[in-house]
Amino acid sequence: MRCRRLLTCLFLVSAATAAVSASARPIVGLVLGGGGARGAAHVGVIEELERLHVPVDCIAGTSMGAVVAGAWAAGASAAQMRADLGRADWADMFQDNPDYADLNYRSKLLQQQFLPGSETGVRNGGVETPAGLVSGQKIKLFFDHLVRDDAGERVIEQLPLPLSIIATDIGDGERVVLRDGSLSMAMRASISVPGLMAPLDYRGRKLVDGGLVDNLPVREVRERCGAQVVIAVGVDTPPLPPDEVVGLLSVTTQVIHLLTEQNVRASVASLTPSDLYIRPDLGTIGAADFGRSAEAADRGLAAARAVDQRLAALSVPAPEYAAWDERRRGQHRTSPRIDAIEIAPLARVNPEAVRRYIQQEIGAPLDTATLDRDLLRAYGDGDYQSVDYAVLDQHGRNVLRLMPVEKSWGPDYGRMALQLESDLNGSSTYRLRLGYDQTWINRLGGDLLITAEAGSSAGLALDYYQPLVPSQRWFFETQAGYSRDDTDYFERGRRIAAYRSSRTALDLAFGVNLQRLGQIKFGWRESRIVNQLETGVVVDSLLVGQRLGGGWLAALDMNQFDRLYFPSRGWSAQVNWFSSDSLGYTRTAVDLRAAWPWRDYVVGSRLSWVGSSRGALPITDAGKLGGFLNLTGFATGQLIGNDVAYAQWRAERIIGRAPVWLSGDLRLGLALELGKVGQPYTLQQRYGLLNSVAIYLGGETPVGPAYVGLGRGSGGSVNAYLVIGAP
């Protein structure tokens, strides 16, 4: 009995001591500043707080600090955040569209003809451009994953740990503190770097990066929970030296750095001797170095351990910390079983255009990986500035609500593309292509595309595409156009004549979209082909004259490359067939391509054939070899004939990558090429199987792909190329 009383007394004394300890513990506020990719250092600091059992009473964050603060307040551990940041493909995340393979055929066609970044809205007699290089589509879906929005939307006011997220109203420059509402939306608002990422329209305001006004929100934790001790973590990027401020991009970056530095200085000056200011040594890690998140986290951990003694003074006993941490983590959240799917109202787009991508089954648990992929595919249609989701509890039923937001600068768009090409033989070409795209003419998705081209080739084309069902699987298409091209004629490797070829054509076709694979269509074409001699002498009757008539056409076009330019994996297949009794020929063209990664290389191949099973092809439809990566050692279009085959094998080594907000990489390539002209229209130096080897440097630029290449072909022919822009 005496022993039992003694144990009871010891327990009461221990509990009383813990209570005194808890009541005596100062109120702690954690502040996580902005700094782009450098913000991963916050994860290391939180790892040390968790190890030392340091609870906090409220937390505030800006930009990347808001992301880490939001995820931690939502229950994620530092280890989970480190893993999620490490697994994220940040280069891909800053590209809003899905892989090229996941785009529908119409979107692929637009990317082939025009630069995606050239899209400009045409509204009310004026033009309107997107508000940022990136809309943040993939980033927002990543935030949904971090805070487990799939189990029901997380709202700030219901989090166990008081959280404040700082943003800036780009309209009036006001500091906006988000203490309630959607957590992932607040995170998305706070990370919106002006010019790079579009502002977030939220609660009647246009919100951007909070770092412009309060990058280290010390004042907020004092006001929010009366913090007596502030742990502030600064990861902002120092301003550039004056001699490095050159060019528009660096000037814009410097302005943001200077604005940030000014408010950070004010926040640091407000810290008292009882506060802790942790500034990790992040060395050369820049704001865009998201691939170095693990290194940044390690440096944050090292900085926190350097002040272990001061942090340890804020720790609590293990049982008390465990109870606090259990409250922070909240209840275990599981993916709900979906009872219904609804789509938010749309002004122009038919909701079935969104629904056709959604594979989530009613009555099954929410599959977030599949849903994210489906939403990205819907976004890839090009009609939305964002496509998000929420899981709502409506009278005990879990409703998956899809929330596409139509582009404020649509539905009519202007587009453009530019190409410049020059070779060692003195041949230079340039093309400027402009387009006007009128979308959603009707509820089935009618689309009118008008294209004009000027330069070395010229033309005007109208393409009206009319889906026949809401899913857009079946369609009718009308194409009408005029094109003019100048073609050089070579004899034994020498340019001896130039021809001007023009074509006027009208196509009427029905077709079927093969989901994301591609398209098949069948129809009728009326055409008028005129070939005229410009300079030189007439050497073949096939090269001059006029042909007028119609014929049947069929086309299969499938493309599963991951990117349009410089793909790393995938394949494509194109088959075009045209047969005309009045024109007297049947033309078949086949083009097969593939790419796959191998070690540190990307390996690619191409097989093509153009020929006629009946009659002789006019020069406008004949097969042609010569030009960059089309028997590179020969001049462009040097080899022309009626039965033309080509094979290519290439290997490319990736030697550099573009910044995260631009797509693509820099590659050094080697190509081995074979070609044969079975029925040549020109006198050649060599007949039979021809070969060529090419070495080139290529990369993606804001105006499209760019190449510098050198080729050597059969007979010692040599050519060099400079190619810039979309073909």
C-alpha positions in Angstrom: 0.0 0.0 0.0 2.8 2.4 0.9 4.5 1.6 -2.4 1.3 2.3 -4.3 0.9 5.7 -2.6 4.5 6.5 -3.4 4.0 5.7 -7.1 0.8 7.9 -7.1 2.7 10.8 -5.6 5.5 10.5 -8.1 3.0 10.4 -11.0 1.3 13.5 -9.6 4.5 15.3 -9.1 5.6 14.4 -12.7 2.3 15.6 -14.2 2.5 18.8 -12.2 6.0 19.4 -13.4 5.0 18.8 -17.0 2.1 21.2 -16.6 4.4 23.9 -15.1 6.8 23.2 -18.0 4.0 23.6 -20.6 2.7 26.7 -19.0 6.2 28.1 -18.6 7.1 27.3 -22.2 7.2 30.5 -24.3 4.8 30.8 -27.3 6.8 29.9 -30.4 6.2 31.1 -33.9 7.9 29.6 -36.9 8.5 31.8 -40.0 9.6 30.3 -43.3 10.8 32.8 -45.9 10.6 32.7 -49.7 13.5 31.9 -52.0 12.3 29.5 -54.8 14.2 26.3 -54.8 16.3 27.4 -51.9 13.2 27.0 -49.8 13.8 23.3 -49.6 16.2 24.2 -46.8 13.1 24.7 -44.6 12.6 21.0 -44.6 16.0 20.4 -43.0 15.2 23.0 -40.3 11.9 21.3 -39.5 13.8 17.9 -39.4 15.8 19.3 -36.5 12.8 20.8 -34.8 11.2 17.3 -34.9 14.3 15.6 -33.6 14.6 18.1 -30.7 10.9 17.9 -29.9 10.3 21.6 -30.4 6.6 22.4 -30.9 5.4 25.6 -32.4 2.2 27.5 -31.7 1.8 29.1 -35.2 3.5 29.2 -38.5 3.7 31.7 -41.3 5.3 31.3 -44.8 5.9 33.1 -48.0 6.4 31.6 -51.5 8.3 28.4 -51.1 8.2 28.9 -47.4 4.4 28.9 -47.7 4.6 25.5 -49.5 6.6 23.9 -46.7 4.6 25.6 -44.0 1.3 24.5 -45.6 2.4 20.9 -46.0 3.7 20.7 -42.4 0.6 22.3 -41.0 -1.5 19.9 -43.0 0.2 16.9 -41.3 3.1 16.0 -43.5 6.4 15.1 -41.7 9.7 16.5 -42.7 10.7 13.1 -44.1 7.6 13.0 -46.2 8.3 16.5 -47.6 11.9 15.7 -48.3 10.8 12.6 -50.3 8.0 14.5 -52.2 10.3 17.3 -53.2 13.0 14.9 -54.2 10.6 12.8 -56.4 9.1 15.8 -58.1 10.1 16.4 -61.7 10.4 20.2 -61.4 11.5 20.7 -65.0 8.3 19.0 -66.1 6.2 20.7 -63.4 6.9 24.1 -64.9 5.5 22.9 -68.3 1.7 23.1 -68.0 0.8 20.8 -70.8 1.0 17.0 -70.5 3.4 15.1 -72.6 3.0 15.6 -76.3 1.7 12.1 -76.6 -1.2 12.9 -74.3 -2.5 15.9 -76.4 -5.4 15.4 -78.7 -4.8 15.5 -82.4 -6.0 19.0 -82.9 -3.7 20.4 -80.2 -0.7 18.5 -81.7 -1.5 20.0 -85.1 -1.4 23.5 -83.6 1.9 22.8 -81.9 3.4 21.5 -85.1 2.4 24.7 -87.0 2.8 27.4 -84.4 4.9 28.2 -81.3 2.9 27.5 -78.2 4.3 30.6 -76.5 3.0 32.8 -79.3 -0.7 32.4 -78.4 -2.5 35.7 -78.1 -6.1 36.2 -77.3 -8.2 38.2 -79.7 -11.1 39.9 -77.9 -13.3 42.9 -78.6 -11.1 44.2 -81.4 -8.0 44.0 -79.3 -5.4 41.5 -78.1 -4.7 40.0 -74.7 -1.7 37.8 -73.8 -1.4 35.3 -71.0 -0.4 36.8 -67.7 2.7 34.5 -67.2 4.9 32.0 -68.9 3.4 29.3 -66.7 -0.2 29.0 -65.6 0.7 26.7 -62.7 -1.5 23.7 -63.7 0.9 20.9 -62.7 2.2 22.9 -59.7 -1.3 23.2 -58.3 -2.0 19.4 -58.7 1.3 18.8 -56.9 0.2 21.0 -54.0 -3.1 19.1 -53.9 -1.0 15.9 -53.4 1.2 17.5 -50.7 -1.8 18.5 -48.5 -3.9 15.5 -49.4 -6.8 17.4 -51.0 -7.8 14.1 -52.5 -9.4 13.2 -49.1 -11.4 16.4 -49.0 -10.3 20.0 -49.5 -8.0 21.2 -46.8 -9.0 24.7 -45.5 -6.6 26.8 -43.5 -9.0 27.6 -40.6 -9.5 23.9 -39.8 -5.9 23.0 -39.5 -4.7 22.1 -36.0 -1.7 24.3 -36.3 -2.5 28.0 -36.9 -1.2 28.9 -40.4 -0.8 32.2 -42.2 0.3 32.5 -45.9 1.4 35.7 -47.4 0.6 36.9 -50.9 0.6 40.2 -52.8 -2.3 41.9 -54.6 -0.7 42.8 -57.9 -3.5 45.4 -58.5 -2.7 47.7 -55.5 0.5 46.1 -54.0 -1.3 45.4 -50.8 0.0 42.7 -48.5 -2.6 39.9 -48.3 -2.6 37.4 -45.4 -4.5 34.2 -46.0 -5.7 32.7 -42.7 -8.7 30.8 -44.1 -9.9 29.2 -47.3 -8.4 26.7 -49.6 -4.9 25.7 -48.4 -3.6 24.6 -51.8 -5.0 27.8 -53.4 -3.2 29.9 -50.9 0.1 28.1 -51.5 -0.4 28.5 -55.3 -1.0 32.3 -54.8 2.0 32.8 -52.7 4.4 31.2 -55.1 3.3 33.1 -58.2 6.5 34.9 -59.3 5.3 37.9 -61.5 6.0 37.3 -65.2 6.9 33.7 -64.7 3.7 32.3 -63.2 0.2 33.8 -63.9 -1.4 35.6 -60.9 -4.1 33.6 -59.2 -7.7 35.1 -59.4 -8.9 34.4 -55.9 -11.6 36.1 -53.9 -11.8 39.0 -56.3 -8.1 39.7 -56.3 -5.1 38.9 -58.5 -2.6 37.4 -56.1 1.2 36.9 -56.7 4.3 36.1 -54.7 4.1 37.4 -51.2 7.9 38.0 -51.2 7.3 41.4 -52.9 5.8 42.8 -49.7 6.7 40.4 -46.8 9.2 37.7 -47.6 10.0 36.9 -44.0 6.6 37.4 -42.2 7.9 37.9 -38.6 5.1 40.4 -37.8 2.5 37.9 -38.7 3.3 35.2 -36.1 3.5 37.9 -33.4 0.0 39.0 -34.3 -1.4 35.6 -35.0 -0.5 33.8 -31.8 1.4 36.4 -29.8 4.7 34.6 -30.4 7.2 35.4 -27.7 10.0 33.5 -29.5 10.3 33.7 -33.3 12.2 31.1 -35.2 12.8 32.8 -38.6 14.4 31.0 -41.5 15.7 33.1 -44.3 16.5 31.6 -47.7 16.1 34.6 -50.0 18.5 35.0 -53.0 21.0 37.9 -52.6 20.8 40.6 -55.3 23.1 40.1 -58.3 26.3 42.1 -58.6 25.9 45.1 -60.9 28.1 43.7 -63.6 25.8 40.6 -63.9 22.6 42.7 -64.4 22.4 42.4 -68.2 19.4 41.6 -70.4 15.7 41.8 -69.7 15.5 38.6 -67.6 18.3 39.6 -65.3 16.9 43.1 -64.8 13.5 41.7 -63.9 15.1 39.2 -61.5 17.1 41.9 -59.9 14.1 44.1 -59.3 12.3 41.3 -57.5 15.5 40.6 -55.4 15.8 44.2 -54.4 12.1 44.5 -53.4 12.5 41.3 -51.4 15.7 42.4 -49.7 14.2 45.6 -48.5 11.3 43.9 -46.6 13.5 41.1 -45.3 15.8 43.7 -43.7 12.9 45.3 -42.0 11.7 41.9 -40.7 15.2 40.9 -39.4 15.5 44.3 -37.7 12.3 43.5 -35.8 13.8 40.4 -34.2 14.7 40.5 -30.5 17.5 38.8 -28.7 15.2 36.0 -27.6 14.4 35.2 -31.3 16.4 32.9 -33.6 17.3 33.9 -37.1 18.5 30.9 -39.1 20.1 31.6 -42.5 21.4 28.5 -44.1 24.6 28.7 -46.2 23.1 27.7 -49.6 26.2 28.4 -51.6 25.5 28.3 -55.3 22.0 26.9 -55.0 19.8 29.3 -57.0 16.1 30.0 -56.9 15.6 27.8 -59.9 17.7 24.9 -58.8 14.8 22.6 -57.8 16.8 19.5 -58.7 19.0 20.3 -55.7 16.3 20.1 -53.1 18.0 17.3 -51.1 21.2 19.4 -50.9 19.2 22.5 -49.8 17.5 20.4 -47.1 20.8 19.1 -45.9 22.2 22.7 -45.6 19.1 23.8 -43.7 19.6 20.9 -41.3 23.2 21.9 -40.8 22.2 25.5 -40.1 19.6 24.4 -37.5 22.1 22.1 -35.8 24.5 25.0 -35.5 22.0 26.6 -33.0 21.0 23.3 -31.3 21.5 24.7 -27.9 19.1 27.5 -28.3 16.5 25.3 -30.0 16.9 22.6 -27.3 15.9 25.3 -24.8 12.4 25.3 -26.5 12.0 21.5 -26.5 9.4 19.7 -24.4 9.4 16.1 -23.0 8.8 13.4 -25.5 5.2 12.5 -24.4 4.2 16.2 -24.6 5.7 16.5 -28.0 4.1 13.3 -29.2 0.7 14.6 -28.2 1.3 17.9 -29.9 2.6 16.2 -33.1 -0.4 13.9 -33.1 -2.7 16.9 -33.1 -0.7 18.5 -35.9 -0.9 15.3 -38.0 -4.6 15.0 -37.4 -6.6 12.0 -38.3 -5.4 9.6 -40.9 -6.9 10.6 -44.2 -7.8 8.0 -46.8 -9.0 8.4 -50.4 -12.9 8.5 -50.3 -15.2 6.4 -52.4 -16.6 8.6 -55.1 -20.4 8.6 -55.3 -20.9 11.2 -58.1 -18.9 13.4 -60.5 -19.9 16.9 -61.5 -18.4 19.6 -63.7 -18.5 23.2 -62.7 -20.5 25.4 -65.2 -18.7 26.5 -68.3 -19.5 29.5 -70.6 -18.3 28.1 -73.9 -16.9 24.6 -73.6 -19.2 21.6 -73.7 -18.7 19.8 -70.3 -18.5 16.5 -72.3 -15.2 17.7 -73.7 -13.9 17.5 -70.1 -15.8 14.3 -69.1 -14.4 12.3 -72.1 -11.0 12.2 -70.3 -12.2 11.2 -66.8 -11.7 7.5 -66.1 -12.6 7.6 -62.4 -15.3 5.0 -61.7 -18.4 5.8 -59.6 -18.4 3.7 -56.4 -14.6 3.3 -56.4 -12.0 5.0 -54.2 -10.5 8.1 -55.8 -7.5 7.3 -57.9 -5.5 10.6 -57.7 -2.7 9.5 -60.0 -5.2 8.7 -62.8 -7.2 11.8 -62.1 -4.2 14.1 -62.3 -3.3 12.5 -65.6 -6.8 12.9 -66.9 -7.0 16.6 -65.8 -3.7 17.3 -67.5 -5.1 15.8 -70.7 -8.2 18.0 -70.5 -5.9 21.0 -69.9 -4.0 20.0 -73.0 -7.0 20.8 -75.2 -5.9 24.4 -74.8 -9.3 25.9 -73.7 -8.5 26.4 -70.0 -6.2 28.4 -67.8 -6.5 25.8 -65.1 -8.3 22.5 -64.4 -8.6 21.5 -60.8 -10.8 19.4 -58.6 -12.3 19.1 -55.1 -13.9 16.3 -53.1 -17.1 17.6 -51.5 -19.3 16.0 -48.8 -22.8 16.7 -49.9 -25.4 15.1 -47.6 -23.1 12.2 -46.8 -22.1 11.6 -50.5 -18.6 12.2 -51.8 -18.9 14.3 -54.9 -15.8 14.7 -57.1 -16.2 18.3 -58.5 -14.1 19.1 -61.6 -13.3 22.8 -61.9 -12.1 23.8 -65.3 -11.6 27.6 -65.7 -11.8 28.8 -69.3 -9.1 31.1 -70.6 -10.0 34.7 -70.0 -8.2 35.7 -73.2 -10.1 33.2 -75.4 -11.8 31.7 -77.3 -10.2 33.3 -80.4 -6.4 33.3 -80.7 -3.7 34.6 -82.8 -0.6 32.4 -83.3 2.7 32.6 -85.2 5.9 30.7 -86.1 9.2 31.7 -87.7 11.8 29.6 -89.5 15.2 30.6 -90.9 17.4 28.1 -92.7 20.8 28.5 -94.4 23.3 26.0 -95.9 26.8 25.9 -97.2 25.6 25.9 -100.8 24.3 29.5 -100.4 20.7 28.5 -100.2 18.7 30.5 -97.6 15.0 30.4 -96.8 12.8 32.1 -94.4 9.2 31.7 -93.5 6.8 33.6 -91.3 3.5 31.9 -90.5 0.6 33.6 -88.9 -2.6 32.0 -87.7 -6.1 33.0 -86.5 -7.9 30.3 -84.6 -11.6 30.6 -83.7 -12.6 27.9 -81.3 -15.9 26.7 -79.9 -18.0 28.1 -82.7 -20.7 25.8 -81.6 -21.4 23.4 -78.7 -19.8 20.5 -80.5 -16.5 22.3 -80.7 -16.4 23.7 -84.3 -13.0 25.2 -85.0 -11.9 27.5 -87.8 -8.1 27.9 -88.4 -6.9 30.5 -90.9 -3.2 30.3 -91.7 -1.1 32.7 -93.8 2.5 32.2 -94.7 5.0 34.6 -96.3 8.7 34.3 -97.3 10.5 31.7 -99.4 7.1 30.0 -99.6 3.8 31.6 -99.4 0.2 30.6 -99.0 -3.2 31.0 -97.4 -5.3 28.1 -95.9 -8.6 27.8 -94.2 -9.3 24.7 -92.1 -12.8 24.2 -90.7 -13.0 21.2 -88.2 -16.5 20.2 -87.1 -16.9 17.4 -84.5 -20.1 15.4 -85.0 -20.6 14.2 -81.5 -19.9 15.7 -78.0 -17.0 13.4 -77.4 -15.4 14.7 -80.7 -14.6 11.1 -81.8 -16.2 11.6 -85.2 -15.7 14.7 -87.3 -16.0 16.4 -90.6 -13.3 18.6 -92.0 -13.1 21.1 -94.8 -9.7 22.5 -96.0 -9.1 25.0 -98.7 -5.9 26.7 -99.6 -3.3 28.1 -101.9 0.4 27.5 -101.6 3.5 28.6 -103.6 7.0 27.1 -103.3 10.2 27.7 -105.2 12.1 24.5 -106.0 15.7 24.3 -107.2 16.7 21.7 -109.8 20.1 20.0 -109.7 22.0 18.1 -112.3 25.0 16.1 -111.2 25.1 18.1 -107.9 24.9 21.6 -109.6 21.9 23.9 -109.4 20.9 24.6 -113.0 17.3 25.8 -112.8 14.6 27.0 -110.4 10.9 26.3 -110.6 7.9 28.0 -109.0 5.2 25.5 -108.1 1.7 26.5 -106.9 -1.2 24.4 -105.7 -4.8 25.3 -105.1 -6.8 22.6 -103.3 -10.1 21.9 -101.6 -10.4 18.8 -99.3 -13.6 17.4 -97.9 -13.1 14.6 -95.4 -14.7 12.5 -92.7 -12.6 11.0 -89.9 -12.3 9.5 -86.5 -10.0 10.5 -83.6 -8.2 7.6 -82.1 -8.3 9.0 -78.6 -4.8 10.3 -78.0 -3.1 8.1 -80.6 -4.0 10.2 -83.6 -6.5 10.4 -86.4 -7.8 8.6 -89.5 -9.6 10.4 -92.3 -11.0 9.7 -95.7 -12.3 12.1 -98.3 -12.0 13.8 -101.7 -9.6 16.4 -103.0 -9.9 18.8 -105.9 -6.6 20.4 -106.9 -4.9 22.6 -109.5 -1.1 22.3 -109.8 0.9 24.7 -111.8 4.7 24.4 -112.3 6.6 27.3 -114.0 10.2 27.8 -114.9 11.8 30.7 -113.1 15.4 30.5 -114.2 17.5 28.1 -116.1 16.3 25.7 -118.8 13.5 23.2 -119.1 15.0 19.8 -118.6 11.9 17.6 -118.1 8.3 17.9 -119.1 7.2 16.7 -115.6 8.6 19.9 -114.2 6.4 22.4 -116.1 2.7 22.7 -117.1 -0.6 22.5 -115.3 -2.6 19.7 -113.9 -6.3 20.0 -112.8 -8.4 17.3 -111.3 -9.7 15.5 -108.3 -9.2 12.3 -106.4 -9.7 10.2 -103.3 -7.5 10.8 -100.2 -6.9 8.8 -97.1 -4.6 9.7 -94.2 -3.4 8.0 -91.0 -1.5 10.2 -88.5 -0.4 8.8 -85.1 2.1 10.3 -82.7 3.2 9.1 -79.3 6.4 11.1 -78.8 6.8 12.6 -75.4 7.8 16.0 -76.9 7.3 17.5 -80.3 11.0 18.6 -80.6 13.8 16.6 -79.2 11.7 13.7 -77.9 13.3 11.2 -75.5 10.9 8.4 -76.1 7.9 7.4 -78.3 7.0 6.8 -81.9 5.0 8.2 -84.8 3.5 6.8 -88.0 2.1 8.8 -90.9 0.6 7.3 -94.0 -0.9 9.5 -96.8 -2.6 8.1 -99.9 -4.0 10.0 -102.9 -5.4 8.6 -106.1 -6.7 10.6 -109.1 -7.8 9.3 -112.5 -8.0 12.8 -113.9 -4.4 13.7 -112.7 -3.2 10.3 -113.7 -1.3 9.1 -110.7 -1.6 7.4 -107.3 0.7 8.7 -104.5 1.6 6.9 -101.3 3.8 8.4 -98.6 4.9 6.6 -95.4 6.9 8.0 -92.5 7.8 6.0 -89.4 9.9 7.4 -86.5 10.9 6.3 -83.1 13.0 7.4 -80.1 14.1 5.7 -76.9 16.6 6.5 -74.1 19.7 4.4 -73.8 22.1 5.1 -70.9 23.1 8.8 -71.3 21.8 9.0 -74.9 18.6 9.3 -76.8 18.6 6.9 -79.8 16.3 7.7 -82.7 15.4 6.2 -86.1 13.3 7.1 -89.2 12.1 5.2 -92.2 10.2 6.9 -95.1 9.1 6.2 -98.6 7.3 8.2 -101.3 6.2 6.6 -104.5 3.5 6.1 -107.1 1.9 2.8 -108.0 0.3 4.5 -111.1 1.6 7.3 -113.2 4.4 9.8 -112.6 4.3 12.2 -109.7 4.4 15.9 -110.5 7.3 17.8 -108.9 5.0 19.2 -106.2 4.2 15.6 -105.0 7.5 13.8 -105.8 9.8 12.4 -103.1 12.7 14.6 -102.2 16.0 13.9 -100.4 18.7 16.4 -99.3 18.6 18.8 -96.5 19.2 18.7 -92.8 18.6 15.2 -91.4 17.2 14.1 -94.8 20.6 13.1 -96.3 22.4 16.0 -94.7 25.4 15.9 -97.0 23.2 16.9 -100.0 21.6 20.3 -100.7 17.9 20.7 -99.8 15.7 19.0 -102.4 18.7 18.1 -104.5 17.4 14.5 -105.2 13.9 14.3 -106.6 12.1 11.2 -107.9 9.1 8.9 -108.1 10.3 6.2 -105.8 12.3 7.6 -102.9 13.3 5.7 -99.8 15.2 7.0 -96.7 16.5 5.5 -93.5 18.1 7.2 -90.6 19.7 6.1 -87.3 20.9 8.7 -84.8 22.2 9.0 -81.3 22.0 12.2 -79.2 23.8 13.0 -76.0 22.1 15.5 -73.7 24.8 18.0 -72.7 22.6 20.7 -71.1 19.1 21.6 -70.0 17.0 24.7 -70.3 15.9 26.6 -67.1 12.9 25.0 -65.4 10.4 27.5 -66.9 11.5 26.6 -70.5 11.2 23.2 -72.1 13.9 21.2 -73.8 17.5 20.4 -73.6 20.8 20.8 -75.5 22.0 17.8 -77.5 25.0 16.7 -79.4 23.9 14.3 -82.1 25.4 11.9 -84.7 23.2 10.7 -87.6 23.8 7.9 -90.1 21.6 8.1 -93.2 20.8 6.0 -96.2 18.7 7.0 -99.2 17.7 5.8 -102.6 15.9 7.4 -105.6 14.4 4.6 -107.6 13.1 6.8 -110.5 15.2 10.0 -110.4 14.0 13.2 -112.1 17.5 14.6 -112.1 20.9 13.4 -113.4 22.8 12.3 -110.4 26.5 11.9 -109.7 25.8 8.6 -108.1 22.9 6.2 -108.5 21.7 3.4 -106.2 22.1 3.5 -102.5 23.4 6.8 -101.2 24.7 7.6 -97.7 25.4 10.5 -95.5 26.7 11.1 -92.0 25.9 14.2 -89.9 27.0 15.7 -86.7 24.9 18.4 -85.1 24.2 20.5 -82.1 20.6 21.2 -81.3 18.4 22.7 -78.7 15.0 24.2 -78.0 14.7 28.0 -77.9 11.8 30.4 -77.4 11.3 30.5 -81.1 11.4 26.8 -81.6 14.2 24.2 -82.3 17.7 25.4 -83.4 20.3 23.3 -85.1 23.9 23.8 -86.3 24.9 20.7 -88.4 27.5 19.4 -90.8 27.0 16.5 -93.2 29.1 14.5 -95.6 27.4 12.3 -98.3 28.2 9.9 -101.0 30.8 11.1 -103.6 32.3 13.6 -101.1 29.4 16.0 -101.1 29.5 18.3 -98.0 26.9 20.6 -96.6 26.5 22.6 -93.4 23.2 23.9 -92.0 21.9 26.5 -89.6 18.2 26.0 -88.8 16.2 28.1 -86.4 12.5 28.0 -85.8 9.4 25.8 -86.3 9.3 23.9 -89.6 
